[in-house]
Amino acid sequence: MRTDTIAAIATAVSDSGIGIIRVSGDGAIENIDKIYRSKSGKKRLTDVRSHTIHYGFIYDGEELIDEVMVLVMKAPNTYTKEDTVEIDCHGGILVMRKILETVIKNGCRLAEAGEFTKRAFLNGRIDLSKAEAIMDLIHSKNEFALKASVQQLKGSVSNKVRSLRGDILYEIAFIESALDDPEHISLDGYCEKLEQMALSVKKDLGKLIDTADNGKLLKDGIHTVIVGKPNVGKSSLLNLLVGEEKAIVTSVAGTTRDALEEYVKLNGIGLNIIDTAGIRDTKDEVERIGVERARTYANNADLIIYVVDVSRKLDENDREITKLISDKKVIVLLNKTDLDQVVSDSELMTLVSEINHLRIIKTSTKKNIGIDEFENVIKEMFFGGEIVVNDEIYITSERHKEALLEAYESMDLVLKSLADDMPEDFYSIDLMSAYAALGRIIGEEVGEDVVNEIFSKFCMGK
């Protein structure tokens, strides 16, 4: 692990009231003391108590850069468990960069993305799941994401994982001891005890896994794709949901040629909405590329909003669309219901008969009809009609879900080995696999490449 002194701007690099330059490492206090001058000119940062703040000025040689407040925090009671200094300056872009340049010139190195939090992890102040919770907290888009990340930061996931690992480790140690010293440690009747433990751990793992899909959807938003023929009202729907004119709307078919992406929050539900080009056969090369992209987006969607213009007859393009989305969760919006309807109910039901998970809503984007029902249907399709945000543990990370699934499968193998009266060392192997899988969640059984990938997603000053 690198122990040199690092520095970065910790606030947004924009014009604002206050900016913060964060410095951490063995030389943090000494290096900033070189460029700091108190009002009296006598105070030394190297002499002050920890967790104190000091008024003064930052100089580059004899050039005054800014009037500042300097917070001094000494190891180990800091975010990184290293000596840390934070310079609170005026928030102009130029002044923050000038101070950072001066800090680096006096013995510090520009921090890598996420390096402060990475040092907190490597120095043992937080585990890997808590580090990920910090990133989730910063990027929270809704109340659920905020609450879930705070719970994880408090240790909800870590504590549960450590508890399960403790139960598994006890059994591993017992089996290994019995195999090493069979004269003094008997395995008679042990299989029944191990079976109860394995069933209990498997049940707890199953509960955590069950929260993962909805947890991720609530945190990141439902990946939603709007599809339909040209000029059926897809872009009008996007504009209505966003609340402003994001997409160009005309009477000319094929106006939307490339995808438009927006994040929308409807009653606590986040939707990552993509408005796509109208799907049809076309000789226009640019429009054709847009149609192909629409097909790709639809294949990867959590939810399809299929817009049908009921004032126009159905055609082969409609049938091609329903084939494309038949295995998806689909909300069919019968749009333009304020006009005369030429699509019969029987024609419509024949069209959508191959779609497995379907709800139909009558709407008019022009007159804002059916949108409230649309929001309620999404809740029913994904969350059973109600979103309950409580203090339960929610798994919101795909990485955590994969580790839990691996641990679950390993515990299942333990139970199968017990049922088949396999030798005890078979149990031990699968127990160790479950133990290692859970360890990856908190960073105790994880490679350096995974750690680097996680922290590379952080911003520079975090």
QUICORUR-V653385 format. One record per backbone hydrogen bond with DSSP energy under -1.0 kcal/mol. NH is the residue of the N-H (numbers start at 0). CO is the residue of the C=O. If there is no record, write none. Layout:
<<NH/CO> <NH/CO>>
//
This chain:
<<5/23> <6/108> <7/21> <9/19> <13/11> <18/88> <20/86> <21/7> <22/84> <23/5> <24/82> <27/24> <30/26> <31/27> <32/28> <34/31> <35/31> <36/56> <46/43> <50/71> <51/71> <53/69> <55/67> <56/36> <57/65> <58/34> <59/62> <62/59> <64/57> <65/57> <67/55> <68/87> <69/53> <70/85> <71/51> <72/83> <77/75> <83/72> <84/22> <85/70> <86/20> <87/68> <88/18> <95/91> <96/92> <97/93> <98/94> <99/95> <100/96> <101/97> <102/98> <103/99> <104/100> <106/103> <107/102> <108/4> <110/6> <113/458> <114/111> <116/461> <117/113> <118/114> <119/115> <120/116> <121/117> <122/118> <123/120> <124/119> <125/119> <127/441> <130/126> <131/127> <132/128> <133/129> <134/130> <135/131> <136/132> <137/133> <138/134> <145/141> <146/142> <147/143> <148/144> <149/145> <150/146> <151/147> <152/148> <153/149> <155/150> <158/154> <159/155> <160/156> <161/157> <162/158> <163/159> <164/160> <165/161> <166/162> <167/163> <168/164> <169/165> <170/166> <171/167> <172/168> <173/169> <174/170> <175/171> <176/172> <177/173> <178/174> <179/175> <180/176> <183/180> <184/180> <189/186> <193/189> <194/190> <195/191> <196/192> <197/193> <198/194> <199/195> <200/196> <201/197> <202/198> <203/199> <204/200> <205/201> <206/202> <207/203> <208/204> <209/205> <211/208> <214/210> <215/211> <216/212> <217/213> <218/214> <219/215> <220/216> <221/269> <223/271> <224/302> <225/273> <226/304> <236/232> <237/233> <238/234> <239/235> <240/236> <241/237> <242/238> <245/243> <254/251> <259/274> <261/272> <263/270> <265/268> <268/265> <270/263> <271/221> <272/261> <272/270> <273/223> <274/259> <275/225> <278/227> <287/283> <288/284> <289/285> <290/286> <291/287> <292/288> <293/289> <294/290> <295/291> <296/292> <297/293> <298/294> <299/295> <300/297> <301/222> <302/222> <303/328> <304/224> <305/330> <306/226> <307/332> <309/334> <311/308> <318/314> <319/315> <320/316> <321/317> <322/318> <323/319> <324/320> <327/324> <329/356> <330/303> <331/358> <332/305> <333/360> <334/307> <334/332> <336/362> <338/335> <341/309> <342/309> <347/343> <348/344> <349/345> <350/346> <351/347> <354/351> <355/325> <358/329> <360/331> <362/333> <363/368> <368/363> <373/369> <374/370> <375/371> <376/372> <377/373> <378/374> <379/375> <380/376> <381/377> <382/378> <384/378> <385/382> <400/396> <401/397> <402/398> <403/399> <404/400> <405/401> <406/402> <407/403> <408/404> <409/405> <410/406> <411/407> <412/408> <413/409> <414/410> <415/411> <416/412> <417/413> <418/414> <419/415> <420/417> <421/416> <425/422> <427/423> <428/424> <429/425> <430/426> <431/427> <432/428> <433/429> <434/430> <435/431> <436/432> <437/433> <438/434> <439/435> <443/438> <444/438> <450/446> <451/447> <452/448> <453/449> <454/450> <455/451> <456/453> <457/454> <461/458>>
//
